[in-house]
């Protein structure tokens, strides 16, 4: 590997930059590749199939394509490592723990260094074709344009929660979110916002009363 953890950026739309950090670049079997390091607890054939649809890889390839300091590289070497599953024991020092993991890797390298779906290759090397990369670049530019224009709006629209991005995956992470009714009835946000403002005011009055 020639280097690791290097930051790149390219302009994609009206001065908007696409930024990323590549795990590394070097050579594998005398061919230039960039490395993508993965760790996982469990790996199935579907895991390797999903790697071929990993959208960030196309971004990395574009970064190298437009880089002034690096050669254009269209091969990615996936290095997949299994997580050990071991934990620091009570009373065990960090150095002792690292030594335990190191010894386990030496004794069971095939368990840690996971081969590809063909059952042979480590790392798993894939080539990104010119047509695929060109389509990925069009998608990147178009998605950036849509996102850029979505937020180039008047202040009153920016304050409308209907346009706010939402991460629905977190709604039930820690029990039901108190703002869930607001999200579900977003078109009535003015009514719901008054409700939440009144509730916050009531909380403030309760705290003030308790503090007397």
C-alpha positions in Angstrom: 0.0 0.0 0.0 1.4 3.4 -1.0 -0.7 5.5 1.4 -3.8 5.3 3.6 -6.6 7.5 4.7 -6.2 10.3 2.2 -8.9 13.0 1.7 -10.2 14.0 -1.8 -12.7 16.5 -3.1 -14.2 17.4 -6.5 -16.6 20.1 -7.6 -19.9 18.6 -8.8 -22.4 21.4 -9.0 -22.2 25.2 -8.7 -19.2 25.1 -6.4 -20.6 22.2 -4.3 -17.9 19.8 -3.4 -18.1 16.0 -3.1 -15.6 14.9 -0.4 -14.4 11.5 0.6 -11.6 9.7 2.3 -10.1 6.6 0.6 -8.8 3.8 2.8 -5.7 3.4 0.6 -4.1 2.9 -2.7 -1.3 0.6 -4.0 -0.8 -2.4 -6.1 -2.1 -6.0 -6.1 -0.6 -8.6 -8.4 1.3 -5.8 -10.1 -1.9 -3.8 -10.9 -2.9 -0.5 -9.4 -5.9 -0.8 -7.0 -7.5 1.3 -4.3 -8.3 -0.6 -1.1 -11.6 -0.7 0.8 -11.2 -2.1 4.3 -14.3 -3.9 5.7 -14.9 -5.5 9.1 -17.9 -7.7 9.9 -19.1 -10.1 12.6 -20.8 -12.5 10.1 -20.3 -12.8 6.3 -22.5 -14.6 3.8 -22.4 -14.9 0.0 -24.9 -12.1 -0.1 -22.4 -9.9 1.8 -20.0 -10.0 -1.2 -22.8 -9.5 -3.7 -23.8 -6.4 -1.8 -20.3 -5.0 -2.1 -20.7 -4.8 -5.9 -23.6 -2.4 -5.3 -21.6 -0.2 -2.8 -22.3 3.3 -4.2 -19.4 4.9 -2.3 -16.9 2.9 -4.4 -18.0 4.8 -7.5 -17.4 8.0 -5.7 -13.9 6.9 -4.8 -13.2 6.0 -8.4 -14.4 9.5 -9.6 -12.2 11.1 -7.0 -9.2 9.3 -8.5 -10.3 10.1 -12.0 -10.3 13.8 -11.4 -7.3 13.9 -9.0 -4.3 16.0 -10.1 -2.0 14.1 -7.7 -3.1 10.5 -8.1 -3.4 8.2 -11.2 -6.9 7.1 -12.3 -7.6 3.6 -10.9 -10.7 1.5 -11.7 -10.0 -1.5 -9.6 -11.0 -1.9 -6.0 -9.6 -4.5 -3.6 -12.0 -5.3 -0.8 -10.2 -6.5 2.3 -12.8 -8.1 4.6 -11.7 -9.0 8.1 -13.9 -10.8 10.6 -14.2 -9.2 14.0 -12.6 -11.3 16.7 -15.6 -11.3 19.1 -13.2 -11.1 22.0 -13.5 -8.4 24.7 -11.2 -7.0 27.3 -11.6 -9.1 30.4 -11.8 -7.8 33.9 -8.3 -7.3 35.2 -6.7 -7.7 31.8 -4.4 -5.0 30.6 -4.7 -3.4 27.1 -1.2 -4.7 26.0 -2.2 -8.2 27.2 -5.4 -8.0 25.3 -3.7 -6.9 22.1 -1.2 -9.8 22.4 -4.1 -12.3 22.8 -5.7 -11.0 19.6 -2.4 -11.1 17.8 -1.7 -14.7 18.8 -5.3 -15.7 17.8 -4.8 -14.1 14.3 -1.5 -16.1 13.9 -3.2 -19.3 14.9 -6.4 -18.8 12.8 -5.6 -16.5 9.9 -8.3 -18.2 7.7 -10.9 -17.2 10.2 -10.0 -13.6 10.3 -9.0 -13.0 6.6 -12.2 -13.7 4.8 -12.0 -14.9 1.2 -14.3 -13.7 -1.6 -17.5 -15.4 -2.8 -15.4 -17.6 -5.1 -14.0 -19.1 -2.0 -10.4 -18.3 -3.0 -9.6 -14.6 -3.3 -8.3 -12.3 -0.6 -8.6 -9.5 -1.2 -11.7 -9.6 -3.5 -10.8 -7.4 -6.5 -13.5 -5.9 -8.7 -13.2 -3.8 -11.8 -15.4 -0.7 -12.4 -16.2 -0.3 -16.1 -16.2 3.0 -18.0 -19.9 2.8 -18.7 -20.8 2.1 -15.1 -18.6 4.9 -13.9 -20.1 7.4 -16.4 -23.6 6.5 -15.2 -22.5 6.9 -11.6 -21.1 10.3 -12.4 -24.4 11.4 -14.0 -26.3 10.2 -11.0 -24.0 12.1 -8.6 -24.3 15.3 -10.5 -28.1 15.1 -10.9 -28.7 14.1 -7.2 -26.5 17.0 -6.1 -28.4 19.4 -8.4 -31.7 18.3 -7.0 -30.5 18.5 -3.4 -28.9 21.9 -4.0 -32.1 23.4 -5.6 -34.3 21.9 -2.9 -32.7 24.0 -0.2 -32.2 27.2 -2.3 -35.6 28.4 -1.1 -37.2 31.4 0.7 -36.9 31.6 4.5 -40.6 30.9 5.1 -40.4 27.7 3.1 -37.2 26.7 4.9 -39.0 27.0 8.2 -41.8 24.6 6.9 -41.1 21.2 8.4 -42.6 19.6 5.3 -39.2 20.2 3.6 -37.0 19.1 6.5 -35.0 15.9 6.0 -36.1 13.1 8.3 -34.2 10.0 9.5 -37.1 7.7 10.1 -34.8 4.9 11.3 -34.4 6.7 14.6 -38.1 7.2 15.3 -38.4 4.2 17.6 -34.7 3.7 18.6 -35.2 4.8 22.2 -39.0 4.3 22.5 -41.5 6.3 20.7 -40.3 9.8 19.7 -42.4 12.5 21.3 -42.5 14.3 18.0 -43.9 11.3 16.1 -47.4 12.7 15.8 -45.9 15.8 14.3 -44.1 13.8 11.6 -47.2 11.7 10.9 -49.4 14.8 10.5 -46.8 17.2 8.9 -49.4 19.2 7.0 -50.9 20.3 10.3 -47.5 21.3 11.7 -48.7 24.8 12.7 -51.3 23.3 15.0 -48.9 20.7 16.4 -46.1 23.2 16.9 -48.4 25.3 19.1 -49.2 22.2 21.1 -45.5 21.5 21.7 -44.8 25.2 22.5 -47.5 25.2 25.0 -46.2 22.0 26.5 -42.7 23.4 26.8 -44.1 26.6 28.4 -45.9 24.4 30.9 -42.7 22.5 31.7 -40.9 25.8 32.3 -43.7 27.0 34.7 -43.5 23.7 36.6 -39.7 24.0 37.0 -40.1 27.6 38.1 -42.7 26.5 40.7 -40.6 23.7 42.0 -37.6 26.0 42.3 -39.4 28.3 44.7 
